[in-house]
Amino acid sequence: MPDENFDAQAERMLQATLGGMTPHEALLQASRDDEGKVAEREAAIAKNRERALMLLAAIEKTLEK
């Protein structure tokens, strides 16, 4: 009996987590969310690269003096 109770509780928690979506819909949504994060990461990488180049230029300028 305890296993059945645990299974029912796990099923209720899974349904609550999915927010009414099927598992397939949840996977699709997670995939779409990851695509957005990829764009954010690429933007952060570009910004960090720009900052690094500016810092390198400043360092080189001070070394030339």
N, C-alpha and C positions, 0 to 999 in steps of 0.2 A: 503493500500500500504506500509506503513512503516514497517509492520511486515514481508512482503514478502522480502523487501530489507534487513532487518536484518537477516532473515533466509538464504538468498543467501550469505550474507557476512559471516555468521557463518559456512556455508558449505564450503566456499572457505578456511577459516582459518583452519577448520578441515582437509581438504585435504592437505593443506600445511604442517600441523603438522605431518600427517601420512607419508609424504614423498613418496607417491605413493603406500603405503601398504594398504591392506584392514584392516578394524578394527580387524578382526580375526588375521591377520598376526602381527599387532601391539601388540595385547595381548600376542601372543606367544613370540615376541621379548622382551617384558617387563618381561615376566616370565623367559626367559633365562638370562636377565640382573640381575634379582633378585638372581638367583642361584649363579652368580659370586660374588655378594655382600655378600652372606651368607658365602662363603669361605673366603672372606677378613675379615669379622667380626670374624669368628672362629680363624683365624690366629692372629688377633689383641688381642683377648681374651687370647689366649695361650701365646703371648708375654707379655701381662700385668701380667698374672699369674706368669710367670717366674721372671719378675722384682719384683713383690710383695714378692715372696719367697726369693729372694736375699736380699731385704730390710729387711725383717723379720729376716733373718739370721744375718745380720749386726747389727740390733738392739739387738738381743739376745746376740751377742758377746760382745757388749759394756756393757750390763747389768751384764754380768758375772764378769767383772773386778772389 
